[in-house]
Amino acid sequence: MKSPITLMLSPEREHRMTFFDLELLLSEISNREGFYVVAANEEVLRKAGIYERLLLEVFVGSPTNEWPLAVISGLLARANRRRLRAAGNPLPSRRGPFFLYRGVAGAPPRRRVRGFSWTDSIESAKRFATRIPNLRDPAVYRVRVEAAAVLAYVGGEEAEYLVLLPPTARPVRVDD
C-alpha cells in the first residue's frame, strides 16, 4: 500500500479546516486508505475538532477486517466518546438494551466475532456473512448490549452500530 496522505497545514488553516474539506479529500482516495489518512493526521484532525466525525465516516466506509484490531481499537480509544456518538445518528432508544447481530465468515483473524460493526437486523447480518461465497462457515452472532457500549449509531437502510463490547458480553451463534 502506498504512503498515507499527510496534511501539512499552517496553524491558522488547522483551525479553519472543515469536515467538508476532509470529505473532499476522502473522495479522492480509496476506502482502503481512509484509516491511514486518519492515523497519519490524528493531531491535525483533533485540532480542527473533526477527528471523531472523520473516524466514523472512514469506519463506516472502509473494510475494517483488513485492519489489525489493535489499530482500530487504538483509533477508537483515542476518540472523545461524546463526539463520536454525536457524529452518528441518535440511538433508537436512549437506554437499551440493544439486541444486535453480526455476520462473520472465514478463518481468524478475519473472522471477528467480537468486531465493532453490529446491526439490529438479522437479515443484514446474514447477507454480510454470506457476501463472499468462498469463505467457509458463515455464521450470525447475537449479543445484548447496553447503550453505554454503543460508540456510535449510523441509521438508514442498513443501520450500523459501532460497538465496543464489554469483556462480559458473550456473542452467541444464531442457528438457522
RASUL-V985175 format. One record per residue. N is the residue number from 1. RES is the residue in one letter. PSI is psi as a letter, one per 20 degrees, with the letter a starting at -180 (none if undefined). OMEGA is omega in degrees with one decimal (NA if undefined). Layout:
n->(N	N)
res->(RES	RES)
psi->(PSI	PSI)
omega->(OMEGA	OMEGA)
//
This chain:
n->(1	2	3	4	5	6	7	8	9	10	11	12	13	14	15	16	17	18	19	20	21	22	23	24	25	26	27	28	29	30	31	32	33	34	35	36	37	38	39	40	41	42	43	44	45	46	47	48	49	50	51	52	53	54	55	56	57	58	59	60	61	62	63	64	65	66	67	68	69	70	71	72	73	74	75	76	77	78	79	80	81	82	83	84	85	86	87	88	89	90	91	92	93	94	95	96	97	98	99	100	101	102	103	104	105	106	107	108	109	110	111	112	113	114	115	116	117	118	119	120	121	122	123	124	125	126	127	128	129	130	131	132	133	134	135	136	137	138	139	140	141	142	143	144	145	146	147	148	149	150	151	152	153	154	155	156	157	158	159	160	161	162	163	164	165	166	167	168	169	170	171	172	173	174	175	176)
res->(M	K	S	P	I	T	L	M	L	S	P	E	R	E	H	R	M	T	F	F	D	L	E	L	L	L	S	E	I	S	N	R	E	G	F	Y	V	V	A	A	N	E	E	V	L	R	K	A	G	I	Y	E	R	L	L	L	E	V	F	V	G	S	P	T	N	E	W	P	L	A	V	I	S	G	L	L	A	R	A	N	R	R	R	L	R	A	A	G	N	P	L	P	S	R	R	G	P	F	F	L	Y	R	G	V	A	G	A	P	P	R	R	R	V	R	G	F	S	W	T	D	S	I	E	S	A	K	R	F	A	T	R	I	P	N	L	R	D	P	A	V	Y	R	V	R	V	E	A	A	A	V	L	A	Y	V	G	G	E	E	A	E	Y	L	V	L	L	P	P	T	A	R	P	V	R	V	D	D)
psi->(q	r	q	q	p	p	p	o	q	q	h	g	h	g	i	i	p	r	h	g	g	h	h	g	g	h	i	i	r	q	i	i	i	g	h	g	g	g	g	i	k	g	g	g	h	g	h	i	k	j	g	g	g	h	g	g	g	g	g	h	j	q	n	i	i	i	q	p	h	h	g	g	g	g	g	h	h	i	q	o	h	g	h	g	g	h	h	b	r	q	q	h	p	h	h	a	r	p	o	r	q	p	p	r	r	a	q	q	i	h	n	n	h	k	a	h	p	q	q	j	o	h	g	g	h	g	g	g	h	j	h	o	h	j	p	q	l	q	q	p	q	q	q	p	q	r	h	h	i	o	h	q	p	o	r	a	g	m	p	p	p	o	p	n	p	q	h	i	p	n	p	p	p	p	q	none)
omega->(-178.6	-179.0	179.6	173.8	177.4	-179.2	177.1	-175.1	173.0	178.6	179.0	-177.1	178.2	-176.7	178.7	-179.8	-179.8	175.5	177.8	178.0	-176.7	173.5	177.4	177.5	-178.8	178.3	-179.0	-179.6	178.9	-179.8	177.5	-178.5	-174.9	180.0	175.9	-178.8	179.5	-178.1	-177.5	-174.6	-174.9	-177.7	180.0	-179.1	177.0	-180.0	179.3	178.3	-176.2	-179.4	-175.5	179.7	-179.4	178.3	178.7	178.3	179.8	-178.9	-178.0	-175.1	-174.7	174.7	-174.0	-178.6	176.8	-178.1	175.3	179.0	-179.3	179.2	-179.6	178.9	179.6	178.6	179.3	-179.3	-179.4	178.2	172.3	-173.4	179.3	179.3	179.5	177.9	-179.1	-179.8	178.7	176.5	174.2	177.8	178.0	177.3	-176.3	-172.6	-170.7	1.3	177.0	173.9	-171.3	-177.1	178.5	176.2	-180.0	175.2	177.2	-177.0	174.1	8.8	-179.6	177.2	-173.8	-179.9	-179.3	179.8	-174.0	-174.9	179.9	178.7	175.8	-178.9	177.3	179.1	176.3	179.3	178.3	178.3	-179.4	-178.3	-174.4	-175.3	177.3	-169.8	-174.6	176.8	-175.2	172.6	174.9	-177.0	174.8	177.8	179.3	178.2	175.0	178.5	174.2	-178.3	-178.6	-179.9	-178.5	179.5	178.9	177.9	176.9	-177.8	-179.8	-177.9	177.2	-177.6	179.9	175.7	173.2	-169.4	170.0	-176.4	174.6	-179.0	-178.8	-179.9	-178.7	176.3	-178.6	178.9	178.5	178.1	179.7	NA)
//
